[in-house]
């Protein structure tokens, strides 16, 4: 599996990097969870 963050890096660095917490919802396009909820 090879995933890349779908993210505006300049915006991320200016707004969040070492400044405040952030949640990256839908950070990966076409993400397929490698384990099922039962396996958790």
TORPATI-71914 format. One record per residue (C-alpha): residue number from 0; x, z negated, y negated. Coordinates in Angstrom, 1 decimal, padded with zeros to 4 digits. Each point is the difference from the previous one (the first is absolute). Layout:
% residues N
+-----+--------+--------+--------+
!  nr !     c1 !     c3 !     c2 !
+-----+--------+--------+--------+
! NUM !      X !      Z !      Y !
...
+-----+--------+--------+--------+
//
This chain:
% residues 40
+-----+--------+--------+--------+
!  nr !     c1 !     c3 !     c2 !
+-----+--------+--------+--------+
!   0 !  000.0 !  000.0 !  000.0 !
!   1 !  001.3 !  000.9 ! -003.4 !
!   2 ! -002.0 ! -001.3 ! -003.0 !
!   3 !  000.8 !  000.3 ! -003.6 !
!   4 ! -001.5 ! -002.0 ! -002.8 !
!   5 ! -002.5 !  002.1 ! -002.1 !
!   6 !  001.0 ! -001.6 ! -003.3 !
!   7 !  000.9 !  000.8 ! -003.6 !
!   8 !  003.5 ! -001.6 !  000.1 !
!   9 !  000.5 !  000.0 ! -003.8 !
!  10 ! -003.3 ! -001.7 ! -000.6 !
!  11 !  000.8 ! -002.5 !  002.8 !
!  12 !  003.4 ! -000.8 ! -001.4 !
!  13 ! -001.2 ! -000.5 ! -003.5 !
!  14 ! -003.1 ! -002.1 !  000.8 !
!  15 !  000.8 ! -002.0 !  003.1 !
!  16 !  003.6 !  000.0 !  001.1 !
!  17 !  001.2 ! -003.6 ! -000.2 !
!  18 ! -002.8 ! -000.8 ! -002.5 !
!  19 ! -003.2 ! -000.8 !  001.9 !
!  20 ! -001.5 !  000.3 !  003.5 !
!  21 ! -001.8 !  003.2 !  001.0 !
!  22 ! -002.2 !  001.1 !  002.9 !
!  23 !  000.6 !  003.7 !  000.9 !
!  24 ! -003.4 !  001.0 !  001.4 !
!  25 !  000.1 !  003.4 !  001.8 !
!  26 !  003.8 !  000.0 ! -000.5 !
!  27 !  000.5 !  002.3 !  003.0 !
!  28 ! -001.9 !  003.3 !  000.4 !
!  29 ! -001.5 !  000.5 !  003.5 !
!  30 !  001.2 ! -003.3 !  001.2 !
!  31 ! -000.8 ! -000.7 !  003.7 !
!  32 !  000.2 ! -003.7 !  001.0 !
!  33 !  002.4 ! -000.2 !  002.9 !
!  34 ! -001.8 ! -003.0 !  001.6 !
!  35 ! -003.7 ! -000.8 !  000.5 !
!  36 ! -001.8 ! -003.0 ! -001.4 !
!  37 ! -000.1 ! -001.5 !  003.5 !
!  38 !  003.8 !  000.2 !  000.3 !
!  39 !  000.3 ! -002.1 ! -003.2 !
+-----+--------+--------+--------+
//
